[in-house]
Amino acid sequence: MSKRWILTALGRDRPGIVAQVTKVLYDLRGNLEDSAMTRLAGEFVIMLTFSAPAALTQQRLESAFQAVSRRLALAVHLKALAPAHRAVPKGARYAIAVYGAHRPGIVYRVSSVLAAFGINIIDLATQRAVRVGKPLYLLTLEVELSKRVRPESLERRLKALAKPLGVSISLRPADTDVL
């Protein structure tokens, strides 16, 4: 029998963070399930879910991560997940890409449209770059459309939003055959 957990870790980016955090999981006979790991503003961020033997307590897990946390100056947080936390797909997956000039409010405005349609965001990433002196912005999202949402209606609404934001927005079915 196993228990599921979510872990977040944050610290100054350097080689070896992933290896050392996942070694703790390996040593505890933990099984890495889902993860997202990235560098943001010179900091490395880990978010992952894992299963571990049910006998492992929160105190034992925190103690096991204490040494790597001190050694790498990581802020580590653990939370037990209830068995009901398994994600159940609620609709067709779509990918949305937003590209254009960087300006405040892009994520807010796009996510507000999605919320109005009752669309669940599965994944969201942003990236800011400077090209020829101009700040550019890329927002990518993976979303789940319920059966009551017509992709054509959503696409029309997103295209209408693109013009005042000065960006281009695309919507396409996500490639879910990879897994």
C-alpha positions in Angstrom: 0.0 0.0 0.0 1.3 3.5 -0.8 0.4 7.0 -0.1 0.7 10.0 -2.5 2.5 13.3 -1.8 3.2 16.6 -3.5 6.5 18.2 -3.1 7.7 21.7 -4.0 11.3 22.8 -3.8 12.8 26.2 -4.6 16.4 27.4 -4.6 19.2 29.1 -6.5 19.7 27.3 -9.8 22.8 25.0 -9.9 23.7 21.6 -11.3 22.6 18.6 -9.3 19.3 19.8 -7.8 17.2 17.3 -9.6 19.6 14.4 -9.0 19.8 15.1 -5.2 16.0 15.6 -4.7 15.1 12.5 -6.7 17.8 10.5 -4.9 15.9 11.1 -1.6 12.8 9.8 -3.3 14.7 6.8 -4.6 16.2 6.0 -1.2 12.8 6.1 0.4 11.4 3.8 -2.3 9.3 6.6 -3.6 7.9 6.6 -7.1 7.9 9.9 -9.1 4.6 10.4 -10.9 4.1 13.8 -12.3 6.5 16.7 -12.3 7.2 20.2 -13.6 10.7 21.6 -13.1 12.0 24.9 -14.4 14.4 27.8 -13.9 12.7 31.2 -13.1 14.8 34.3 -12.6 17.9 32.3 -11.6 15.9 30.1 -9.2 15.1 26.4 -9.9 11.6 25.3 -9.0 10.5 21.7 -8.6 6.8 20.6 -8.3 6.2 16.9 -8.3 3.9 14.2 -7.1 5.1 10.9 -5.9 3.9 7.8 -4.1 5.8 6.2 -1.2 5.2 3.4 1.2 2.2 4.2 3.4 4.3 3.7 6.6 6.3 6.8 5.8 5.1 9.7 7.9 5.2 13.4 7.0 7.9 13.8 9.8 10.0 11.0 8.3 9.8 12.5 4.8 10.6 16.0 6.0 13.6 14.6 7.9 14.8 12.8 4.8 14.7 16.0 2.8 16.3 18.1 5.5 19.9 17.3 4.5 19.5 18.1 0.8 17.5 21.2 1.8 20.3 22.5 3.9 23.1 21.5 1.5 21.5 23.3 -1.5 19.6 26.0 0.4 16.3 24.8 -0.9 12.9 25.7 0.5 11.1 22.3 0.5 7.4 21.8 1.2 5.6 18.4 1.4 1.8 17.8 1.5 0.0 14.5 1.7 -2.6 14.0 -1.1 -6.0 12.5 -0.5 -6.7 9.5 -2.6 -9.3 11.5 -4.5 -6.6 13.8 -5.9 -6.1 11.7 -9.0 -6.8 13.9 -12.0 -9.7 12.6 -14.1 -9.9 14.1 -17.6 -13.0 16.2 -18.0 -12.9 16.9 -21.7 -10.9 17.2 -24.9 -7.4 18.7 -24.5 -6.4 21.8 -26.5 -3.3 23.8 -26.8 -3.4 27.6 -26.9 -0.4 29.7 -27.9 -0.3 33.5 -27.5 2.6 35.4 -29.0 3.3 39.1 -29.4 4.5 42.3 -27.7 5.0 42.0 -24.0 2.4 44.0 -21.9 0.7 43.7 -18.6 -2.5 41.7 -18.4 -2.1 39.1 -21.1 -2.3 36.1 -18.7 -5.2 37.7 -16.8 -7.2 38.5 -20.0 -6.7 35.1 -21.6 -7.4 33.2 -18.4 -10.5 35.3 -17.8 -11.9 34.2 -21.2 -11.2 30.6 -20.3 -12.8 30.9 -16.9 -15.9 32.5 -18.5 -16.2 29.4 -20.7 -15.7 27.1 -17.7 -12.4 25.8 -19.1 -9.9 24.1 -16.9 -6.2 25.1 -17.3 -4.0 22.0 -17.1 -0.7 23.6 -17.8 0.5 27.2 -18.3 3.9 28.6 -19.2 5.1 32.1 -20.1 8.4 33.3 -21.5 9.6 36.8 -22.0 12.4 37.6 -24.5 13.9 40.8 -26.0 14.4 40.8 -29.8 15.8 43.8 -31.5 15.1 46.0 -28.5 11.4 44.9 -28.3 10.1 42.8 -25.5 8.2 39.8 -26.8 5.9 37.4 -24.9 4.9 33.8 -25.3 2.1 32.2 -23.3 1.3 28.6 -23.8 -1.6 26.7 -22.2 -3.0 23.3 -22.2 -6.7 23.2 -21.4 -9.6 20.8 -21.1 -12.7 21.8 -23.0 -15.9 20.2 -21.6 -18.4 18.8 -24.1 -20.5 21.8 -23.9 -17.8 24.2 -25.2 -17.5 24.4 -28.9 -13.9 24.9 -30.0 -15.0 27.3 -32.8 -16.8 29.6 -30.3 -13.7 29.7 -28.0 -11.5 30.4 -31.0 -13.7 33.3 -32.1 -13.6 34.8 -28.6 -9.8 34.4 -28.4 -9.2 35.9 -31.8 -11.4 38.9 -30.8 -9.2 39.3 -27.7 -6.0 39.1 -29.7 -6.5 42.4 -31.5 -6.7 44.7 -28.5 -3.8 42.9 -26.9 -1.7 43.2 -30.0 -0.9 39.4 -30.0 -1.6 36.4 -32.1 -3.6 33.5 -30.5 -3.9 30.0 -31.8 -6.1 27.1 -30.6 -5.5 23.5 -31.7 -6.2 20.0 -30.4 -3.4 18.9 -28.1 -1.3 15.9 -29.1 -2.4 13.5 -26.4 -1.3 10.4 -28.3 2.3 10.9 -26.9 1.4 9.0 -23.7 
